[in-house]
Amino acid sequence: MNPVDFRDITFSALKARGLEGLRGRVLAAWVAHGPCTTRQLATKSGIDLLTLRPRTTELLELGLVRLSDLQPAKGEGTYRAASESEAFAFLEANRLLATTGQRELPLGV
């Protein structure tokens, strides 16, 4: 599945199908070990950093991983798994946006 497929799917269908492969493994690692940086998660989970970072970006775009509320002043960002309600809200908002058409830029004239 690619991000467009996830955008168009309902939350219950996503849960029923599950996340296969590396995305599912990385999401499970975020649930088990987050919040932390991607480097810390790679160490804790044993998933290679070069595998983990792109999957984390994909999960972030899908609303299944979020930036943690507390961010360091500098350095790497910290992430966490989204709660079920956060993921549901994100998927529903994007599904509705997809059915209503293109976003408009707020142009103050």
C-alpha positions in Angstrom: 0.0 0.0 0.0 1.2 3.5 -0.7 0.1 6.7 1.1 -2.7 7.4 -1.4 -4.2 4.0 -0.6 -4.0 4.7 3.1 -5.6 8.1 2.6 -8.6 6.5 0.9 -9.1 3.7 3.3 -11.3 3.8 6.5 -9.7 3.3 9.8 -11.5 0.1 10.5 -10.4 -1.3 7.1 -6.8 -0.3 7.9 -7.0 -2.1 11.2 -8.5 -5.2 9.6 -5.9 -5.4 6.9 -3.1 -4.5 9.2 0.3 -3.0 8.3 2.4 -5.6 6.6 6.2 -5.8 6.4 8.6 -3.2 7.5 6.0 -0.5 8.2 4.2 -2.8 10.6 7.5 -3.8 12.3 8.5 -0.1 12.7 5.1 0.9 14.0 5.2 -1.9 16.5 8.7 -0.7 17.6 7.3 2.9 18.1 4.4 1.5 20.2 6.9 -0.6 22.3 9.8 1.8 22.7 8.6 5.4 22.0 8.8 8.3 22.5 12.4 8.6 21.4 14.6 9.6 18.4 14.9 7.4 15.4 18.5 6.6 16.4 17.4 5.5 19.9 14.6 3.4 18.4 17.0 1.7 16.1 19.2 0.7 19.0 16.3 -0.4 21.2 14.5 -2.4 18.5 17.4 -3.8 16.5 16.0 -2.3 13.3 18.6 -0.8 11.0 18.5 3.0 11.1 18.5 3.2 7.3 15.4 1.0 7.3 13.7 2.7 10.2 13.9 6.4 9.2 12.1 6.1 5.8 9.4 3.9 7.4 9.0 6.4 10.2 8.5 9.2 7.6 5.9 7.1 5.8 4.1 6.4 9.1 4.3 10.1 10.0 2.6 11.0 6.7 -0.1 8.4 7.4 -0.8 9.8 10.8 0.3 6.7 12.6 3.4 8.3 14.2 3.6 11.8 15.5 6.2 14.2 16.7 6.4 14.1 20.5 5.1 17.2 22.3 8.5 17.8 24.0 11.2 18.5 21.5 14.9 19.1 22.3 16.2 22.6 21.6 18.6 21.2 19.0 19.5 17.8 17.5 17.2 15.0 16.5 13.4 15.2 16.9 11.6 12.7 19.1 8.6 10.7 17.8 5.9 8.5 19.3 3.2 6.2 18.0 -0.1 8.0 17.5 -3.0 6.9 19.8 -5.8 5.1 18.0 -8.0 8.2 18.3 -5.3 10.4 16.9 -4.8 8.1 13.9 -8.5 7.8 13.3 -9.0 11.5 13.3 -6.0 12.0 10.9 -7.3 9.4 8.5 -10.8 10.7 8.5 -9.7 14.3 8.0 -7.6 13.3 5.0 -10.3 11.0 3.6 -12.8 13.9 3.8 -10.3 16.3 2.2 -9.7 13.9 -0.7 -13.5 13.8 -1.4 -13.9 17.6 -1.2 -11.2 18.5 -3.8 -8.1 20.6 -3.8 -7.1 22.7 -0.9 -7.2 26.4 -1.4 -4.4 28.7 -0.2 -5.6 31.5 2.1 -4.7 34.5 0.0 -5.2 37.7 1.9 -5.8 40.4 -0.7 
